[in-house]
């Protein structure tokens, strides 16, 4: 998977994608949630996250208190010890990883805490979300990080322009 190609394409098409998503927000089709889910499923049937893991290498998730408790318990640690060892508080007062790539990313791009991973990781790149137009800013940002998010926007744009 050529991550540099996807990143460059996403940067080149950012204005076009933003315009498309802004229009989608102004006039969402009635069946948008179904189109989004079908497009998400189609894209992820062709893209294997384990070939990429760019999100884990370049972007840290937000950790909620529930995430911290669940992961700490899984690792047989106290929540405070987990936070001290792995997390920091960012400028927006969110708990995030101290360093990247993610501490839990294995060399084969699998996740050592996959079963208990943070909610943000489970939902990334958020392309199967209902009312997708509510997170346009995030979708645009994710197209630069995630080839699947880029392909999702490209495909949904093509599908909706046909109609």
N, C-alpha and C positions, 0 to 999 in steps of 0.2 A: 504494500500500500504506500503510495507516494504522498506523504503528509505535506511536503513542501508544495506540491502541485495543488492539493486541495486548499491549503492556506492561501496561496496566491490567487486562486480562482475566487475564493470567498471574499478576499479583500477587493478584487477587481469588481465583483458583483454586489458589493455591500449597498451601494446607493439604489441599484435596481431592486434588490431584495427588500430593502427598507420601504421603498415606494409600494411594492407589491403587498407587503404585509400591512402597511398603513391603509391601503385600499381595502384589504380584507377586513380590517377592523371597522372601517366605515360602513361596508356593505357585506357582512358575512352571509354566505349562502345558508339556507335553512338546514341543509344536511352537512354542514361543515365538520361537525364532530365525527361523523362517519367517514368522510373523505380523509380527515386527518388520521384516523385510526388505520384505515386501509393503506394509506400512503406510508405511514410508520411501519406497518407490518411488511409491506413490500420492500421497503428500503432495508430493513433489518433481516430480511430473508437473503439478501445479497451481500451485506456487509457484516463481517465477523469482528466484533470488538477486540477479540484476543489477538488479531493481527495488527492492532493499532495501540490501544490503551493510552492514547495521547492525553485524554482527560486526566488520567492518573499521574501522568508524567509532568503535566504543565499547569493543572488547575486543581486546587484543593477544595474539597467540599466544605460546607458549613456543617458543624456538628451541633445538633440540638442536645438538650439535657438528656432526653430519652436515648439518643444515639450513644452518648457518652456512657450512660449507665449500662446499656445493653452490651456495648463492646468491652467495657471494663470487666463486666461480669464474665463474658466469654473468655477474656484473657486472664481471668482470676486475679484481677487487680482492683484496688479501690479506685473509685471515680477520680478522686483528687490526684492519685498517683498517675493514672492514665493521662489526665490533663497536663500534669507537670512534664511528663515524659514526651508526649506527642503534640500537644496543642499550644496555641498562643491566642491571645485576644487581639483581633485586628482593629483598625481605625474606626470601624462601624460597630465595635463592641461584640462582634461575632467570634465564636470559637472556630479556629481554622488550624490546619496543620502548621507546625513550625517550619517544616522544610518540604520541598518537592524534589524528586518524585515522591509519591505517597509511600509512607513507611511500609504499607501492607501490600505493595505491588511486588509480586514475585518475578523472577527473571523470565518466565514464560508468559508474562502478562496476565497471569491469573491473580486473584485477590486472596490473600491469606485469611481474610475475615469476611468473605463473600456472603455467607449466610446471615451475618449480623451487620453488614456494611451500613453506613449512614444513609438516611432517607434521600439526601441529595444525590448520592451515588446511584441508588436504586432508580431514581427518576430521570437521571441524566440520559439524553440531552433534552428531555421534556417535550419530545415530538409526538407523544401520544396523549397529550393533555387536552381536556375539553376546554373550549373557548381559548384556543391557542393564541388568538390575537391579543389576549391580556398580557402575554409575555413576549411581545415583539422584540423589545430591546434585548432580552435574554436569547431569543432564537437567533438574532443577527450575530450576537457575540459568540454563540456556540458554533455557528457555521465556520468560524475561523479555527476552532479547536477540533471539531468533530466532523470527519468526512460524511458520516451518516446524517448529521444535521444539515450539512450543505446539500447533499443529495435529496433530502426531504424537501427543502425549500424549492429546489430546482424542479422536482417532480410535481409537487403540489401546484406550483406556478404553471407548469405546462398543462396539467390536468384541468385546472380551472379556466385557463385561457381558451381551451378547446370548446368549452360550453357556451 
